[in-house]
Amino acid sequence: EQGRLAVQDQTGAHQTQTALPITL
């Protein structure tokens, strides 16, 4: 479970970092 949560966090962070420059 910890491994899956870590992967989800990394994916979410990537999506957020990608969305920020696009929004800006």
mmCIF file of the N, C-alpha and C atoms, coordinates in Angstrom:
data_MODEL
# 
_entry.id   MODEL 
# 
loop_
_atom_site.group_PDB 
_atom_site.id 
_atom_site.type_symbol 
_atom_site.label_atom_id 
_atom_site.label_alt_id 
_atom_site.label_comp_id 
_atom_site.label_asym_id 
_atom_site.label_entity_id 
_atom_site.label_seq_id 
_atom_site.pdbx_PDB_ins_code 
_atom_site.Cartn_x 
_atom_site.Cartn_y 
_atom_site.Cartn_z 
_atom_site.occupancy 
_atom_site.B_iso_or_equiv 
_atom_site.pdbx_formal_charge 
_atom_site.auth_seq_id 
_atom_site.auth_comp_id 
_atom_site.auth_asym_id 
_atom_site.auth_atom_id 
_atom_site.pdbx_PDB_model_num 
ATOM 1  N N  . GLU A 1 1  ? 0.844  -1.204 0.000   1.00 0.00 ? 1  GLU A N  1 
ATOM 2  C CA . GLU A 1 1  ? 0.000  0.000  0.000   1.00 0.00 ? 1  GLU A CA 1 
ATOM 3  C C  . GLU A 1 1  ? 0.880  1.255  0.000   1.00 0.00 ? 1  GLU A C  1 
ATOM 4  N N  . GLN A 1 2  ? 1.928  1.258  0.816   1.00 0.00 ? 2  GLN A N  1 
ATOM 5  C CA . GLN A 1 2  ? 2.811  2.434  0.874   1.00 0.00 ? 2  GLN A CA 1 
ATOM 6  C C  . GLN A 1 2  ? 3.418  2.711  -0.499  1.00 0.00 ? 2  GLN A C  1 
ATOM 7  N N  . GLY A 1 3  ? 3.793  1.641  -1.197  1.00 0.00 ? 3  GLY A N  1 
ATOM 8  C CA . GLY A 1 3  ? 4.385  1.813  -2.527  1.00 0.00 ? 3  GLY A CA 1 
ATOM 9  C C  . GLY A 1 3  ? 3.394  2.451  -3.480  1.00 0.00 ? 3  GLY A C  1 
ATOM 10 N N  . ARG A 1 4  ? 2.140  1.993  -3.420  1.00 0.00 ? 4  ARG A N  1 
ATOM 11 C CA . ARG A 1 4  ? 1.129  2.544  -4.331  1.00 0.00 ? 4  ARG A CA 1 
ATOM 12 C C  . ARG A 1 4  ? 0.866  4.004  -4.000  1.00 0.00 ? 4  ARG A C  1 
ATOM 13 N N  . LEU A 1 5  ? 0.800  4.324  -2.709  1.00 0.00 ? 5  LEU A N  1 
ATOM 14 C CA . LEU A 1 5  ? 0.547  5.709  -2.303  1.00 0.00 ? 5  LEU A CA 1 
ATOM 15 C C  . LEU A 1 5  ? 1.682  6.605  -2.784  1.00 0.00 ? 5  LEU A C  1 
ATOM 16 N N  . ALA A 1 6  ? 2.904  6.123  -2.667  1.00 0.00 ? 6  ALA A N  1 
ATOM 17 C CA . ALA A 1 6  ? 4.056  6.912  -3.100  1.00 0.00 ? 6  ALA A CA 1 
ATOM 18 C C  . ALA A 1 6  ? 3.970  7.179  -4.597  1.00 0.00 ? 6  ALA A C  1 
ATOM 19 N N  . VAL A 1 7  ? 3.574  6.166  -5.366  1.00 0.00 ? 7  VAL A N  1 
ATOM 20 C CA . VAL A 1 7  ? 3.462  6.336  -6.819  1.00 0.00 ? 7  VAL A CA 1 
ATOM 21 C C  . VAL A 1 7  ? 2.375  7.354  -7.133  1.00 0.00 ? 7  VAL A C  1 
ATOM 22 N N  . GLN A 1 8  ? 1.255  7.273  -6.432  1.00 0.00 ? 8  GLN A N  1 
ATOM 23 C CA . GLN A 1 8  ? 0.154  8.210  -6.661  1.00 0.00 ? 8  GLN A CA 1 
ATOM 24 C C  . GLN A 1 8  ? 0.605  9.626  -6.328  1.00 0.00 ? 8  GLN A C  1 
ATOM 25 N N  . ASP A 1 9  ? 1.350  9.796  -5.230  1.00 0.00 ? 9  ASP A N  1 
ATOM 26 C CA . ASP A 1 9  ? 1.828  11.125 -4.844  1.00 0.00 ? 9  ASP A CA 1 
ATOM 27 C C  . ASP A 1 9  ? 2.743  11.683 -5.924  1.00 0.00 ? 9  ASP A C  1 
ATOM 28 N N  . GLN A 1 10 ? 3.660  10.857 -6.423  1.00 0.00 ? 10 GLN A N  1 
ATOM 29 C CA . GLN A 1 10 ? 4.592  11.319 -7.452  1.00 0.00 ? 10 GLN A CA 1 
ATOM 30 C C  . GLN A 1 10 ? 3.835  11.699 -8.714  1.00 0.00 ? 10 GLN A C  1 
ATOM 31 N N  . THR A 1 11 ? 2.825  10.905 -9.063  1.00 0.00 ? 11 THR A N  1 
ATOM 32 C CA . THR A 1 11 ? 2.039  11.196 -10.268 1.00 0.00 ? 11 THR A CA 1 
ATOM 33 C C  . THR A 1 11 ? 1.262  12.491 -10.078 1.00 0.00 ? 11 THR A C  1 
ATOM 34 N N  . GLY A 1 12 ? 0.667  12.655 -8.912  1.00 0.00 ? 12 GLY A N  1 
ATOM 35 C CA . GLY A 1 12 ? -0.091 13.868 -8.629  1.00 0.00 ? 12 GLY A CA 1 
ATOM 36 C C  . GLY A 1 12 ? 0.813  15.089 -8.672  1.00 0.00 ? 12 GLY A C  1 
ATOM 37 N N  . ALA A 1 13 ? 2.023  14.956 -8.115  1.00 0.00 ? 13 ALA A N  1 
ATOM 38 C CA . ALA A 1 13 ? 2.957  16.081 -8.122  1.00 0.00 ? 13 ALA A CA 1 
ATOM 39 C C  . ALA A 1 13 ? 3.346  16.423 -9.555  1.00 0.00 ? 13 ALA A C  1 
ATOM 40 N N  . HIS A 1 14 ? 3.576  15.399 -10.371 1.00 0.00 ? 14 HIS A N  1 
ATOM 41 C CA . HIS A 1 14 ? 3.942  15.638 -11.768 1.00 0.00 ? 14 HIS A CA 1 
ATOM 42 C C  . HIS A 1 14 ? 2.826  16.382 -12.486 1.00 0.00 ? 14 HIS A C  1 
ATOM 43 N N  . GLN A 1 15 ? 1.591  15.952 -12.267 1.00 0.00 ? 15 GLN A N  1 
ATOM 44 C CA . GLN A 1 15 ? 0.447  16.587 -12.925 1.00 0.00 ? 15 GLN A CA 1 
ATOM 45 C C  . GLN A 1 15 ? 0.336  18.040 -12.480 1.00 0.00 ? 15 GLN A C  1 
ATOM 46 N N  . THR A 1 16 ? 0.552  18.295 -11.188 1.00 0.00 ? 16 THR A N  1 
ATOM 47 C CA . THR A 1 16 ? 0.444  19.661 -10.665 1.00 0.00 ? 16 THR A CA 1 
ATOM 48 C C  . THR A 1 16 ? 1.557  20.528 -11.253 1.00 0.00 ? 16 THR A C  1 
ATOM 49 N N  . GLN A 1 17 ? 2.785  20.026 -11.258 1.00 0.00 ? 17 GLN A N  1 
ATOM 50 C CA . GLN A 1 17 ? 3.913  20.789 -11.789 1.00 0.00 ? 17 GLN A CA 1 
ATOM 51 C C  . GLN A 1 17 ? 3.721  21.048 -13.277 1.00 0.00 ? 17 GLN A C  1 
ATOM 52 N N  . THR A 1 18 ? 3.121  20.095 -13.977 1.00 0.00 ? 18 THR A N  1 
ATOM 53 C CA . THR A 1 18 ? 2.901  20.264 -15.414 1.00 0.00 ? 18 THR A CA 1 
ATOM 54 C C  . THR A 1 18 ? 1.786  21.275 -15.660 1.00 0.00 ? 18 THR A C  1 
ATOM 55 N N  . ALA A 1 19 ? 0.758  21.243 -14.821 1.00 0.00 ? 19 ALA A N  1 
ATOM 56 C CA . ALA A 1 19 ? -0.402 22.120 -15.011 1.00 0.00 ? 19 ALA A CA 1 
ATOM 57 C C  . ALA A 1 19 ? -0.037 23.566 -14.677 1.00 0.00 ? 19 ALA A C  1 
ATOM 58 N N  . LEU A 1 20 ? 0.846  23.768 -13.716 1.00 0.00 ? 20 LEU A N  1 
ATOM 59 C CA . LEU A 1 20 ? 1.198  25.134 -13.302 1.00 0.00 ? 20 LEU A CA 1 
ATOM 60 C C  . LEU A 1 20 ? 1.777  25.957 -14.451 1.00 0.00 ? 20 LEU A C  1 
ATOM 61 N N  . PRO A 1 21 ? 2.829  25.488 -15.112 1.00 0.00 ? 21 PRO A N  1 
ATOM 62 C CA . PRO A 1 21 ? 3.392  26.272 -16.219 1.00 0.00 ? 21 PRO A CA 1 
ATOM 63 C C  . PRO A 1 21 ? 2.380  26.484 -17.341 1.00 0.00 ? 21 PRO A C  1 
ATOM 64 N N  . ILE A 1 22 ? 1.526  25.494 -17.589 1.00 0.00 ? 22 ILE A N  1 
ATOM 65 C CA . ILE A 1 22 ? 0.526  25.634 -18.651 1.00 0.00 ? 22 ILE A CA 1 
ATOM 66 C C  . ILE A 1 22 ? -0.466 26.729 -18.263 1.00 0.00 ? 22 ILE A C  1 
ATOM 67 N N  . THR A 1 23 ? -0.851 26.744 -16.973 1.00 0.00 ? 23 THR A N  1 
ATOM 68 C CA . THR A 1 23 ? -1.813 27.747 -16.507 1.00 0.00 ? 23 THR A CA 1 
ATOM 69 C C  . THR A 1 23 ? -1.177 29.130 -16.541 1.00 0.00 ? 23 THR A C  1 
ATOM 70 N N  . LEU A 1 24 ? 0.083  29.199 -16.139 1.00 0.00 ? 24 LEU A N  1 
ATOM 71 C CA . LEU A 1 24 ? 0.765  30.492 -16.117 1.00 0.00 ? 24 LEU A CA 1 
ATOM 72 C C  . LEU A 1 24 ? 0.946  31.001 -17.545 1.00 0.00 ? 24 LEU A C  1 
# 
